[in-house]
Amino acid sequence: MQLLTPSKQVTKTTTCICPAHVKTKLLVRSKSSQKSTTTVMLGGQRTAEKTTMSYVTFNGDLTPRAKQQLTTTELIKRAEKLDYYLQLAYGYAKQIEDMAPIATVSSPLVQHAWECRRHVVPPPFRASPEFTHMQYTAVRTQDPINFSRDGYVLRVKECGNDVKVFVTITMYNEPASQLESTLVGLAKGIAYMCEQHGYDYWQHVVISIVADGRSKINPSMLTYLSTLGCFDKPTMVQMSMGIAAEVHLFEATVQMPTATDGLFYPPMQVIFALKEANNGKLHSHLWFFNAFCEQLAPKYTVLVDVGTIPAETSVYRLIRSMERNAQIGGVAGEIAVDRPQFFNPVIAAQHFEYKIANIMDASLQSVFGFIGVLPGAFSAYRYQAIRAIDGEGPLVEYFKSLTASKKELGCVCWLFVGNMYLAEDRILCFEILARRDCNWTMHYVKDAIASTDVPEVITLVDLIKQRRRWLNGSFFAGLFAIWNFGRVWRDTSHSVARKCIFTLQFTYMAVLNVLNWFLLSNLFLAFYYILSLALFYRSPVLLRVTLTMYFVLVGSLIATAISLFALTGQVHFMDIRPDLVSCSVADWELPAGAVSSIGLVFLSAIKHMVALQLNTANLDVTMEADKQKQSVAAEHEDVDSSFRVFRSVLLLTWLLSNGAWLYMATSFISCSCYLKYLSFTVAVVNIIRFFGAIVFLAFRIMRGATQCAAKVCYLTAAADCLPRFRQDTSNV
């Protein structure tokens, strides 16, 4: 920055660089060329010293120049006026920046990508710029709901394609191999849909890839996207320079080669959204639904996690299930473990959990019409069923943990809500079921299979950490659904028979929640009674011998430790007089240290006095900002404290209730009675699940038979009409 001295003859123009690339020009006129005098009060004495003012040019040269006599107060006033005009210019620059045009560029990166593959023949579609050019847009919208309102238009919208299926892939820092496998699976699915609906059906399918954080993404992922023509770092850096971009948007139509040389999958319309900040997977869904889906208005939306590999017909079967039944608002596919390792107990346990959840739980819930959770790794929704209209709808509740303030989530009535939104996908399912004046249901599609890899290097501790959040959120989400079940009878347009079926299902869910609450004590009681029957009643001598051995082993450990301490213990003596010599102080060191300390005190006083005088103008602003920071910090601390107290109370309640049931069972319930009760309860729950799976398979067989009969009738009618058609054509 260039500071100019006043002068009558010369008028200087300088450029001051402000925050956010603000540039403002200042015109300063000089009056005299005398030196200025500054009066400084120090230690009660009044001294006057003359200082030479100077200015520094941009090249770093220091040029002395005489100035008029200015007091410190006048200098401070001029500095305040300069600061005022700089802030005013900064405000004008922010307004200009808000009105700046949208930064968009189109470059032939897709064509360059497949030209670099020398061993691959060119793709069949390459005449239109849609297949050769990539479009980049630096999106500055902070709230995704304002994406269309701020003037941003997706290239698919500009092309006028009617989007029926909109797929989103959410990722964080996974390697490129997982994204490649997912895209290949989706490309096979698009090819299968083109076989069923026509060769140009790919125009109705769009794939969105949302990366959570530019600094967190795996570099191999960006390299792979560059080879597809969906990413270009120089273009992103150049176009987003000076722009506070929230999302870097890349749009391209990609043609992936198949395993057979010379063949390609149908084109894929890809939207790659690279978020600048790392805000979580739910925030990625916020951009997908509130920004992209709100503009394209697709008929169906499909959620896929990176690394999940859908089978060739999986996406088609999900969409077909909703097309056959207009009442279905969401469908769930089957998640399978790719190459399960049965000798690894952790991976085998997850494989068993996936199978039981699909075969028993999902089938039963699909028969009722309400699935507690549609897995975010592979599921599909009818956009009409979840879309927010006038601030109401399932998506509003789904994103409430992002849109609601932390203070609102921390109040007493919202403590349950704050914990239940850890499983926001369960809340979305209930909101679909209980949507006002609607009768949406959810179904499980058995044939829609998607495989996923379980990390090989995973321990039991990692598995517990992974499931802790899920269990916490699912428990509170289940309580929320049971507590608000009255909305199904009061607000929805389901039939009376369907509402009665939902009543049975939610009663079953309430019983399961009670059993899960007392699972810890029941597990202990089962082992307690079984071991009592095995050891105490039949062989009391063996129990006494075992307890005696325990005491002997513990006693031997204690004796061994004492013996080792006695054998290895030593006593050491040390003379500390040599250390006192280094602690002495010479006679001349004290006066010199005192003089130096006094000098430092005076220098510090001068420094703080000048700083205090220069910062007087901004003192109120700084104090106000500090107050706001303190209030926000105090608010966050109160909310965190409320959640900590709530978690502690809930944990103590859980432990005390399980302890009370444990005491009552061991004191007043006999062994045979408890085991009979436990066996009966487990048998009833599993019989209900097994019956639901059988009914699900029966419905599936009936649906298949009905479809076969319809096809036979259609072919018979066509055969009957064929002679008439030939006769009419012959007459013509």
PyMOL commands that set and color helices and strands:
alter all, ss='L'
color gray80, all
select helices_A, chain A and resi 19-21+72-98+109-116+129-132+144-146+155-159+176-197+201-204+219-228+233-239+281-296+314-324+345-368+383-386+394-398+400-403+406-410+412-433+460-483+486-490+496-517+519-536+540-568+577-581+589-614+619-668+671-731
alter helices_A, ss='H'
color red, helices_A
select strands_A, chain A and resi 11-18+22-29+36-42+45-51+54-56+62-64+104-107+134-139+165-171+205-211+247-254+268-275+300-305+309-310+328-337+378-382+441-452
alter strands_A, ss='S'
color yellow, strands_A
deselect
rebuild
show_as cartoon
